[in-house]
Amino acid sequence: MDFNFKKRKWNENIEGEYNEEGDFTTPNGSFWDPDNVYFNRKGYDIYGGHYDEDGVYMPGEFWDEKNQCYYEKQMAVLEMILKT
């Protein structure tokens, strides 16, 4: 999955502004949604998910509809549990 994605963390020194939906948008069009998930300037998150024209999140690859998360996140939680 290649969406020309560079992982970025939000910090208060980044230039940008909040829009009506509560997203923090930078001048190049990349943004963080209200859940603090980063989307590149093409509108994709690290999993290839994006918001449609109605503002509904459209999950990318490896989305687990039943648990409402990505399989990768499920595996990370399971690994943490097994380490304890």
CORWO-V464207 format. One record per backbone hydrogen bond with DSSP energy under -0.5 kcal/mol. NH is the residue of the N-H (numbers start at 0). CO is the residue of the C=O. E is the energy in kcal/mol with one decimal. If there is no record, write none. Layout:
nh->{NH;NH}
co->{CO;CO}
e->{E;E}
//
This chain:
nh->{2;13;16;18;21;23;24;24;25;28;30;31;32;35;38;39;42;44;47;49;51;54;57;58;60;62;63;64;67;68;70;72;73;74;75;76;77;78;79;80;81;82;83;83}
co->{0;10;24;22;18;31;16;22;29;25;38;23;36;32;30;43;39;48;44;57;55;51;49;56;46;59;68;62;63;63;61;69;69;70;71;72;73;74;75;76;77;78;79;80}
e->{-0.5;-1.8;-2.2;-2.3;-1.6;-2.6;-3.1;-0.8;-3.0;-1.9;-2.5;-2.0;-2.4;-2.6;-3.2;-2.9;-2.4;-2.3;-1.8;-2.0;-2.6;-2.1;-4.1;-0.7;-1.1;-0.8;-3.0;-0.8;-1.3;-1.2;-2.3;-0.7;-1.6;-2.4;-1.9;-2.0;-2.3;-2.5;-2.0;-2.2;-2.4;-1.5;-0.8;-0.8}
//
